[in-house]
Amino acid sequence: MTPSNEYGQERPTENEAIDALGELVGRRTAEGIWDLSVRELGLRRPLESAADLRKMAEHMMTVGDMMRVAGRSTKVRVITYEALSRSVPS
């Protein structure tokens, strides 16, 4: 089970990001692009940290129009999760 924050929002996952990209370019192409990008950034699959997902999202946003859409969506999801997961003293 994917961890969630106190708001019930689940942590973003690599698979969700690939699914989002796959909706734009097809699953097989998305997997290939993802693998190449992971290698280019010197990361290891599966990406588990929010920081690594954010790096991938930022990289995707530089590649092209369709990739920019998926990358921006993933980045917003990661940033939102991180913001809501921070414990703020009352």
N, C-alpha and C positions, 0 to 999 in steps of 0.2 A: 504494500500500500504506500502511496506517495504521501509524504508528510504534508500537513496543512498548517496554516497559521490560525490564530485565534478567531479569524473571521470566516474560517471554513474554506478558504481558497487553497487549493492544492498547489504544491510546488510545481513550477513548469518543468517539463521533461524534454529530453532530446527527441523522443518519439513524437510528441505533440508538434514540435517545431518541424520535423520532417513531414508529418502529415499535412501541416499547413502549406509547406512548400509543394508537396505532392499534389495538392488540390489545384495548384497553378500550373505545374509543369509535368505532372504524372509521377507516380510513386518511384518508378525505376530511375527516372532522371533525377529526381530529388535525392535519392540515396547516393547516386554517383556524384552529384554536386556536393553533397554533404561530406562524403568521404574525402574528396579532393580538398575541400576547404579545411577540414580537420587537420589533414596532413600539412597543408600550407601554413596553418597557424601553429603547428607543432603541438597540437593537443592529442589526447587519446580518447577513443570511444570505449564505452559510452560516456558522453558528457554528463556529469552528475551535478556539478556545482553551478549555481546561478551565475557566477562570474564567467565560467566557460561558455555558458549559453549566451550571455550578453556579448562576449567577444565574437562568437559565431554570428549573432544577429547583426552586430556592427559591420562585420566583414561582408555579410550577405547584402547589406545596404549599399556597398560600393561596387557590386558586381554588375547589376543591370536592373532594368525596370521591374520585371517580375520578381526578381530576388529582393529588390528593395522593399516591395510590399510585404513579403513574408518576413523579411528581416525586421522591419519596423514593428510588425505585429508581435513577433517574438520578443523584441526588446521591451515593448510596452508591457507585455505580460510579466517579464522578469522584473522590471523596475517596480511595477505595481505590487507584485508578491513581496519583494524585498522591503518596500516601504511599509506595507501592512504587517510585516513580520517583525519589524523592529519594536522592541519593548521601550515604551516611552514612560518615564516615571511621572506619576500624577502629582 
